[in-house]
Amino acid sequence: MSNYEVHAIKYAERDAVRAEHFIGGDPHDNTPMPMDYFVWLIRNEEGREWVVDTGFEKDDALARGRTLLRTASEGVGLLGVEPDSVADVIMTHFHYDHAGGVNQFPNATFHAQDQEMHFATGRDMTRKAFNHAFNVRHVQDLVGRVFADRVKFHDGDTQLAPGLTLHLIGGHTRGLQVVRIETKNGVVVLASDASHYWANMNEGRPFPIVEDLSKMIEGWETLKELAGPDGVIVPGHDPLVFDRFPASTPDLKGIAVRLD
């Protein structure tokens, strides 16, 4: 196994209920089930860093009624990362809460799937059922990075470094990708929105924002295969992350956890 450290950093939150997070079940289930918003940091023993996703900023928080706690760049800064020095940002997908801070990392190359760019700039964005979870400004920022030769496109699964791989899942969006990291303590799979909560995957009940339901459900099996019998799968928005993993440092309790 490789000597990577992996952190989940909470940058925002919102109140919600169970009925909002599942297809199927009781639509009147008002049991509280809050949502946390994360970005992730991967770092190897040589000090090379990969930021996963870029969160959102004040405009999205106000427009969508979310509580912004810190920006993505502020979050990784708590772990000693200078945003200007970040060379690689992995984009799991382009929804507003994952692609809203592109400009916070001015010197980075952004890793994205071909299919996600096609999805976010193609005819599907003329349909509210798809475009409501995107912010056109974020997509424009990413297109600007394409013209600046700052986007590395991937067509399916790929290796970024030994023990660090990207895997095309789809389902939630057409080009959703997850990150698999081999650490000295086992495999960590950052599921992002392939499963918003552990309950989506474990109960077999998909999250309602979906581009291809079949691929979303098949994606849960892929996540399990990627993790193997002893690895961990980390969902994209589950507050239980703070119950199941230790704080990255004592002073970051409730803000960042160490996943490896």
N, C-alpha and C positions, 0 to 999 in steps of 0.2 A: 504494500500500500504506500501511497505518497504522503508526504508530510504537509497537508493542507490544513488551514484553519478556516472555518466557515461560520459566519455570523448572520443572524436575522436581526434587522434594525427596524423597530416600529417608528413610523413617521406620521401616522394619522389614525383616526378611529371614527366610528359612528355607532349610534344605537340602532338596533334592528331586532326583528323577531324571527322565529324559526320559519314561519310561512314564506318569508322572503327568499329563502336560501335553497328551496327544494322544488323540483318538479314532482308532483304526486304528494299524497298525504293530505292532511286537513288544511285547507286554505285559510281557516280561521284560527290556526294555532298561533296565539300571541305570546307564547313563551319567549322571554328575552333571549336573544342570541346575538350579541354585539359582533361587529366586524372590525378587525384590526387590519392595518395596511402596512406592508413591509417592503423594504429593499434588502438586498443581501450583499455581503462582502465575502469574497474568497481571497485568501492570501497564502502563498507558498513560503517555504523556508528561506528562499532567496529574496523575499520581500516583494515579489511581483504580485500585483493586485488585479482582480476582476470585480467590478461592480455589476450587480444583476438588477436591472430595471432602475427607473429614475423618479418614481413617485409622481406626485402632482404638486401644484403651487397654489397660492392664495385664490386665484381666479376660479379654479375648479372647486376648491373647498367652499367658496361662497356660493357658486352656482348650483352645487349639488348637495349642499347641507352637510358637509363633512367637517370634522375638526382636525385641522392641520396642526401637528405638534412641532414639526421641524421639517425642513426640506431634506431631500436625499443627500445633498452635499453636506449639509449640517450633520446629518446622521452618521455618514461615514467619517466625518471629521472627528466625531467623538471617539473613533477607534484609530485616530492618528493618521488618517488619509487626507492628503491635500487634493481637492478636486481637480486642480490644474495639472496634477501629476498623474492622474488616472489615464492609463493608455488603452484600456479595454472595458467596454460596457456591453454586457449581454442583454439583449432585449428579448424577454420571453414572448411578448406580443405588444401591440400598439394601443391598447385601451388607455383611456385618459389617466388611470391611476398607476400605470406602469411606464408611460412614455411622456409624462408631463415636465420632466426636468432635464431634457436633452442638453439645453444650453448651460446647465450647471457644470458640465464636463467638457470644456471647450477643446481639449487636445486629445480626446478619446476617439478610438475607432469603435463603431457600434456593430455588433454581431446580430444579424437578423436573418430570418428565413425568407427566401424568395417569395414564397406563397403569402407571407404576411404583408409584404409591400404590395403585391398584386391585389390582395384583399382590400387593403386600406386606401388604395388609390384607384380602384376599379369600379365597375358598375354597381356592385353591392352597396357602395356608399351613397347611392341615390335612394336607398330604402331605410326608413327609420328603424325598422327591426334590427338592422345591423349597425347603422351609424350612430345610434344614440349613446353608445359606450365609448365613442371616439371624440377627440377634440381636433378640429381641423388644423388649429395652430400647431399642435404637436406633430401631426403628419407632415405639415409644411416644413417644420424644423428638421425632420428626418430626411425629407427630400432634399433640403438644402445641404445636408451632410453627404448625401449621395453625390451631388455635384461637386462637393469639396473633396471627394475621394476619401470619405471618412466612414463609409459603411462597407463592411465585409459581409457579402451575401453567402448563405449556405443553402444547399439543396438537399435537405434531409439531415441525417445524422453526421456528425463531424467531431474530430478531436481538436481541441484548442491547445492542449498541452498534455504531457503524460499524466494520465489519471483524471483528466478534466474533459468531459465530452458533452455535446449538445445533442438532443434527440427530438425530432419532429413528432408531435403528438396530434395537433389539430384539435377539432371538437369545439372548444370554447371560442376560438377564432381559427381561421384556416391555417395560419402559420404558427400557432402556439408551439413553443419549444420548451423543454425542461432541461435541467442541468444535473449531470451526474458527477460527483466528486469522490475519488478514492482517497480517504484519509487514513492515517495510521491506526485509527480506531474503528474503521469500517467505512462502508459506502453511505454517502448522504445524497439523496435525490431531492432537489428543489423543484417541487411540482408546480409552483406558481398556480395559475388558475386551471390547470388540469384537474385539480380538486381544491376548491376554495377552503373547505373544511375537511377534517378527517371523516366526519359523518357523511359527506357526499359519497365518498368512495366506500366506506365501510358499510353504509346502509343501502348502497346501490341506488341512490336518489340524486340525480344530476342537479347542478345549479341551473337556474332558469335562463341565464344568458348563454346561448349555445348556437353555434353555426352548423354543426353536424352532430346530432345526438349519438349516432352509432359510434363515431370516432371518439367522442367524449367517454363513452362507456368502455370501449376497447382500450382507451388510454389508461384506465385504472389498472388493467392487466399489465400493460407495458410498464407502468410505474413499479409494480411489484416485481416484474422480471428484472428491471434495472437495479432495484435495491437488493434483490437476492434475499435469502432467508434471514440474514443478520443485519441488513442495512436499514436505514430509516428514510421514510418519505415525509417531507415537510410540506404541508399545504400552504396555500398562498395567503389566507386571511384569518386563520384560526387563532383566537386568543389563547387557546390551550397550549400554544407553543411556549408560553411563559411558564406553564406548569410542568412541562415535560423536559425542558432543557435549562441548564444553569445560566446565570447572568454572565455576560462576556467579561465583565469586571465588577467588583462589588458596588461601585458607584453608578453602574449602568443597569441596576435592577429595575425591571419594568420597562426598559428602553431597548436593550439588546441582549440576545442570548447566543451562546456558543453551541453550534449544532454538531460539531465533530467530537 
